Amino acid sequence: MNNDENIFFQTTFRAAFGHTWIFFRVISAGLVLLYMLSGIYSVSQNEIAVHLRFGRIIDEKVQPGIHYRLPWPVDRVEKVAVRQVKRLAVDDFWGTPDNAQNPDSFKSVTGLDSYCITGDNNLAMVSCVIQYRVLNPREYLFCVKDPDIMLKELACKTILHCMASMPIDEMLTKGKQSVATYIRQALQKSLDRLETGIRVSFVEINNISPPDRVAGYFSEVVKASIDRERNINEAQSYRNEMIPRAKADAVEIMEQAGGYKQTAILTAEGKTRRFNKLLVQVREKGEAARGLLYTEFMKDIMKNVGAKQIVDKHKAGRPAVNLRVRSSQ
């Protein structure tokens, strides 16, 4: 290889190496740019994000929108749907995290459905739906290992405790709302004590029923209880209707009696004044006043029997009165 060829080869190699180095730098810059741009993330409207740096929480309430974090593995973002209402159906009280994928395991072994024991030692089948949402993303993500499984276990224990404190007749008739309220309040206390970040919004009791073998007898008992309540309500309504009416009648009678009393008093007072005036006349006129009173008295008595009255004005002293009764013929 002569000198000219050697120089050409070196020049070509340098030019190729320069182009390669420039290409490598461009690719590296592009990769670095893409790596830095990978830190851009978005949070939807129904989510709250938790920003961590090397496992330490930097911001536990990242609001919806476009945000930036340092790329992995420096920063990490966990998103939680806090405005989404989740539903948990509870109708099996024997499932555990180990056999949660096989809810029929108890029935396959024993041949019985999942049941609860009530306060009066009866069996009841219960199914309900629990609606909840995440209130505190930090507690939901890091204070409990598996909050959904833990929620179901707490719900099962709360339902069993509630069933054990109430008789079945009350649950089958008018106690469903009380059961739902108790489950919601007791479950929320347990969740708050464990700092799960979960808020129970509503508990819906789908069904509370006795076992199928005795369901007919319980239906008759429930029907009798309903009839009893209806009869009591009807009697109460009749009582509420009749008592005001009786009170109104009593007030009316009292008012009539008061009016009669006042009339009787005034009449008696009037007669008393008339009697006193007649007494004065009798004392002043003597026998003549008595004869006049006798005549008026007899006129009042015989007026309604058709008697004739004949007065002899020529008699001295008391007037002679001849009363003749007319025949009804």
C-alpha positions as CSV (number, residue, x, y, z in Angstrom):
1,M,0.0,0.0,0.0
2,N,1.5,3.2,-1.1
3,N,1.4,6.5,0.8
4,D,-1.5,7.9,-1.2
5,E,-3.7,5.0,-0.6
6,N,-2.9,5.1,3.1
7,I,-3.9,8.8,3.3
8,F,-7.2,8.1,1.5
9,F,-8.0,5.3,3.8
10,Q,-7.4,7.3,6.9
11,T,-9.4,10.2,5.5
12,T,-12.3,7.9,4.7
13,F,-12.2,6.3,8.1
14,R,-12.2,9.6,9.9
15,A,-15.1,10.9,7.9
16,A,-17.1,7.7,8.5
17,F,-16.2,7.7,12.2
18,G,-17.3,11.4,12.4
19,H,-20.6,10.7,10.8
20,T,-21.1,7.7,13.1
21,W,-20.3,9.8,16.2
22,I,-22.7,12.5,15.1
23,F,-25.4,9.9,14.5
24,F,-24.7,8.3,17.9
25,R,-25.0,11.7,19.6
26,V,-28.2,12.5,17.8
27,I,-29.7,9.1,18.8
28,S,-28.5,9.5,22.4
29,A,-30.0,13.0,22.6
30,G,-33.2,11.7,21.2
31,L,-33.3,8.8,23.7
32,V,-32.5,11.2,26.6
33,L,-35.3,13.5,25.4
34,L,-37.7,10.6,25.1
35,Y,-36.7,9.5,28.6
36,M,-37.3,12.9,30.1
37,L,-40.6,13.3,28.2
38,S,-41.7,10.0,29.7
39,G,-42.2,11.8,32.9
40,I,-45.2,13.6,31.6
41,Y,-48.4,12.1,32.8
42,S,-52.1,12.9,33.1
43,V,-54.7,12.4,35.8
44,S,-58.3,12.0,34.7
45,Q,-61.3,13.9,36.2
46,N,-62.4,11.0,38.5
47,E,-58.9,10.2,39.8
48,I,-56.4,11.5,42.4
49,A,-52.7,10.5,42.0
50,V,-50.1,9.9,44.6
51,H,-46.5,11.0,43.6
52,L,-43.6,9.0,45.1
53,R,-39.9,9.5,44.8
54,F,-37.7,6.5,45.7
55,G,-40.8,5.2,47.6
56,R,-41.3,8.3,49.6
57,I,-44.6,10.2,49.2
58,I,-44.0,13.7,47.7
59,D,-47.6,14.6,46.9
60,E,-50.5,12.5,48.1
61,K,-53.2,14.5,46.3
62,V,-52.2,15.3,42.7
63,Q,-55.3,16.8,41.1
64,P,-56.6,16.0,37.6
65,G,-54.7,17.5,34.7
66,I,-51.3,17.3,33.0
67,H,-48.3,16.9,35.4
68,Y,-44.6,16.0,35.3
69,R,-42.5,13.7,37.4
70,L,-39.0,12.4,37.1
71,P,-38.8,9.3,34.9
72,W,-38.6,5.8,36.3
73,P,-37.0,4.6,38.5
74,V,-36.7,7.9,40.4
75,D,-40.4,8.8,40.6
76,R,-43.5,6.7,40.5
77,V,-47.2,7.7,40.3
78,E,-50.2,5.7,41.6
79,K,-53.6,6.7,40.4
80,V,-56.8,6.0,42.4
81,A,-60.4,6.5,41.1
82,V,-61.8,8.5,44.0
83,R,-65.0,9.6,42.3
84,Q,-66.0,6.2,41.1
85,V,-68.6,4.4,43.3
86,K,-67.7,0.7,43.6
87,R,-70.0,-2.2,44.4
88,L,-69.3,-5.2,46.5
89,A,-71.9,-8.0,46.6
90,V,-71.9,-10.1,49.8
91,D,-73.8,-13.3,49.8
92,D,-71.2,-15.8,50.9
93,F,-69.7,-15.7,54.5
94,W,-67.2,-18.4,54.2
95,G,-64.8,-17.2,51.6
96,T,-61.2,-16.3,52.5
97,P,-58.4,-14.9,50.5
98,D,-57.2,-18.4,49.9
99,N,-60.4,-19.7,48.4
100,A,-61.9,-16.5,47.2
101,Q,-61.9,-17.9,43.7
102,N,-64.1,-20.8,44.8
103,P,-67.1,-19.3,46.6
104,D,-69.0,-22.7,46.5
105,S,-66.4,-24.5,48.5
106,F,-68.5,-24.5,51.7
107,K,-71.6,-25.7,49.8
108,S,-69.6,-28.4,47.9
109,V,-68.3,-29.8,51.2
110,T,-71.4,-29.5,53.4
111,G,-74.3,-29.3,50.9
112,L,-75.6,-26.2,52.6
113,D,-75.9,-22.6,51.5
114,S,-74.1,-19.9,53.2
115,Y,-76.2,-18.7,56.2
116,C,-76.2,-16.6,59.3
117,I,-77.5,-17.4,62.8
118,T,-79.9,-14.9,64.2
119,G,-80.4,-13.7,67.8
120,D,-83.1,-16.2,68.5
121,N,-81.0,-19.2,67.1
122,N,-82.7,-19.3,63.7
123,L,-81.0,-19.6,60.3
124,A,-81.3,-16.8,57.7
125,M,-79.9,-16.4,54.2
126,V,-78.7,-12.8,53.6
127,S,-77.4,-11.1,50.5
128,C,-76.6,-7.4,50.2
129,V,-74.6,-4.9,48.1
130,I,-72.2,-2.4,49.6
131,Q,-71.5,0.7,47.7
132,Y,-68.2,2.5,48.5
133,R,-65.6,4.8,47.2
134,V,-62.0,5.7,48.0
135,L,-61.8,8.8,50.3
136,N,-58.1,8.8,51.1
137,P,-55.8,7.5,48.3
138,R,-52.7,7.4,50.5
139,E,-54.3,5.2,53.1
140,Y,-56.0,3.0,50.4
141,L,-52.7,2.3,48.6
142,F,-50.2,1.9,51.5
143,C,-52.0,1.3,54.8
144,V,-53.7,-2.0,53.8
145,K,-52.2,-4.8,51.6
146,D,-55.4,-5.7,49.8
147,P,-58.3,-3.3,50.7
148,D,-60.9,-5.0,48.6
149,I,-60.5,-8.4,50.2
150,M,-60.2,-6.8,53.6
151,L,-63.5,-4.9,53.0
152,K,-65.3,-8.1,52.2
153,E,-64.0,-9.8,55.3
154,L,-65.0,-6.9,57.5
155,A,-68.4,-6.8,55.8
156,C,-69.0,-10.5,56.4
157,K,-68.0,-10.2,60.1
158,T,-70.2,-7.1,60.5
159,I,-73.2,-8.8,58.9
160,L,-72.8,-11.9,61.1
161,H,-72.6,-9.8,64.2
162,C,-75.7,-7.8,63.2
163,M,-77.7,-11.0,62.5
164,A,-76.7,-12.5,65.8
165,S,-78.1,-9.5,67.7
166,M,-81.6,-9.5,66.1
167,P,-84.5,-12.0,66.1
168,I,-85.5,-13.3,62.7
169,D,-89.1,-12.1,62.9
170,E,-87.9,-8.5,63.2
171,M,-85.5,-8.9,60.2
172,L,-88.2,-10.4,58.0
173,T,-90.8,-7.7,58.7
174,K,-89.6,-4.2,59.6
175,G,-86.0,-4.6,60.5
176,K,-84.3,-4.5,57.1
177,Q,-83.6,-0.8,57.2
178,S,-82.2,-1.1,60.7
179,V,-80.0,-3.9,59.5
180,A,-78.7,-1.8,56.6
181,T,-78.1,1.2,58.9
182,Y,-76.2,-0.9,61.5
183,I,-74.0,-2.6,58.9
184,R,-73.1,0.7,57.3
185,Q,-72.2,2.4,60.5
186,A,-70.4,-0.5,62.1
187,L,-68.4,-1.3,58.9
188,Q,-67.4,2.4,58.6
189,K,-66.1,2.4,62.2
190,S,-63.9,-0.7,61.4
191,L,-62.6,0.8,58.2
192,D,-61.7,4.1,59.9
193,R,-60.0,2.3,62.8
194,L,-57.8,0.4,60.3
195,E,-57.2,3.6,58.2
196,T,-58.2,2.0,54.9
197,G,-59.3,5.3,53.2
198,I,-62.6,3.8,52.2
199,R,-66.0,5.5,52.7
200,V,-69.1,3.3,52.7
201,S,-71.9,5.3,51.0
202,F,-74.8,2.9,51.0
203,V,-75.7,-0.6,52.0
204,E,-78.6,-2.3,50.1
205,I,-80.2,-5.4,51.6
206,N,-81.3,-7.5,48.6
207,N,-82.7,-10.4,50.5
208,I,-83.2,-11.8,54.0
209,S,-85.0,-15.1,54.0
210,P,-85.1,-18.3,56.0
211,P,-84.0,-21.7,54.6
212,D,-86.2,-23.1,51.9
213,R,-87.4,-26.0,54.0
214,V,-89.1,-23.7,56.5
215,A,-89.8,-20.7,54.3
216,G,-93.5,-21.4,54.1
217,Y,-93.9,-21.4,57.8
218,F,-92.0,-18.2,58.2
219,S,-94.2,-16.7,55.4
220,E,-97.2,-17.4,57.5
221,V,-95.7,-15.9,60.5
222,V,-94.7,-12.8,58.6
223,K,-98.2,-12.6,57.1
224,A,-99.7,-12.8,60.6
225,S,-97.4,-10.1,61.9
226,I,-98.3,-7.9,58.9
227,D,-102.0,-8.4,59.6
228,R,-101.4,-7.6,63.3
229,E,-99.7,-4.4,62.4
230,R,-102.5,-3.5,59.9
231,N,-105.2,-4.1,62.5
232,I,-103.3,-2.1,65.1
233,N,-102.9,0.8,62.6
234,E,-106.6,0.6,61.7
235,A,-107.6,0.6,65.4
236,Q,-105.2,3.5,65.9
237,S,-106.7,5.4,63.0
238,Y,-110.3,4.7,64.4
239,R,-109.1,5.9,67.8
240,N,-107.6,9.1,66.3
241,E,-110.8,9.7,64.4
242,M,-113.3,9.0,67.3
243,I,-111.5,10.8,70.1
244,P,-111.6,14.3,68.5
245,R,-115.2,13.7,67.5
246,A,-116.1,12.7,71.1
247,K,-114.2,15.7,72.4
248,A,-116.1,18.0,70.0
249,D,-119.4,16.4,71.1
250,A,-118.4,16.9,74.7
251,V,-117.7,20.5,74.1
252,E,-121.0,21.0,72.3
253,I,-122.9,19.3,75.2
254,M,-121.1,21.4,77.7
255,E,-121.9,24.6,75.8
256,Q,-125.6,23.5,75.6
257,A,-125.6,22.7,79.3
258,G,-124.0,26.1,80.0
259,G,-126.7,27.8,77.9
260,Y,-129.5,25.8,79.6
261,K,-128.0,26.7,83.0
262,Q,-127.9,30.4,82.2
263,T,-131.5,30.2,80.9
264,A,-132.7,28.4,84.0
265,I,-131.0,30.9,86.3
266,L,-132.5,33.8,84.5
267,T,-136.0,32.2,84.4
268,A,-135.8,31.4,88.1
269,E,-134.6,34.9,88.9
270,G,-137.6,36.3,86.9
271,K,-140.1,34.1,88.7
272,T,-138.5,35.1,92.0
273,R,-139.0,38.8,91.2
274,R,-142.6,38.1,90.1
275,F,-143.3,36.1,93.2
276,N,-141.8,38.9,95.4
277,K,-144.1,41.5,93.7
278,L,-147.1,39.2,94.2
279,L,-146.1,38.7,97.8
280,V,-146.1,42.5,98.4
281,Q,-149.5,42.8,96.8
282,V,-150.9,40.0,98.9
283,R,-149.6,41.6,102.0
284,E,-151.0,45.0,101.0
285,K,-154.5,43.9,99.6
286,G,-155.1,40.8,101.6
287,E,-158.1,38.7,100.5
288,A,-158.7,40.5,97.3
289,A,-155.2,39.8,96.0
290,R,-155.6,36.2,97.0
291,G,-158.9,35.9,95.0
292,L,-157.3,37.5,92.0
293,L,-154.4,35.1,92.2
294,Y,-156.8,32.2,92.5
295,T,-158.8,33.3,89.5
296,E,-155.6,33.6,87.3
297,F,-154.4,30.3,88.5
298,M,-157.6,28.5,87.6
299,K,-157.7,30.3,84.3
300,D,-154.3,29.0,83.4
301,I,-155.2,25.5,84.4
302,M,-158.6,25.2,82.7
303,K,-157.6,27.1,79.6
304,N,-156.5,23.9,77.8
305,V,-159.5,21.8,78.8
306,G,-162.2,24.0,77.2
307,A,-163.8,25.2,80.5
308,K,-166.1,28.2,80.7
309,Q,-165.5,30.8,83.3
310,I,-168.3,32.7,84.9
311,V,-167.5,35.5,87.3
312,D,-170.2,36.9,89.7
313,K,-169.3,40.5,90.1
314,H,-172.1,41.1,92.7
315,K,-170.5,38.9,95.4
316,A,-168.6,40.8,98.0
317,G,-165.2,39.8,99.0
318,R,-163.5,37.1,96.8
319,P,-165.1,36.9,93.3
320,A,-167.2,33.8,92.8
321,V,-165.9,31.7,89.9
322,N,-168.0,29.1,88.2
323,L,-166.1,26.9,85.9
324,R,-167.9,24.6,83.6
325,V,-166.2,22.1,81.5
326,R,-167.4,21.8,77.9
327,S,-168.1,18.3,76.7
328,S,-165.8,16.8,74.2
329,Q,-168.8,15.9,72.2
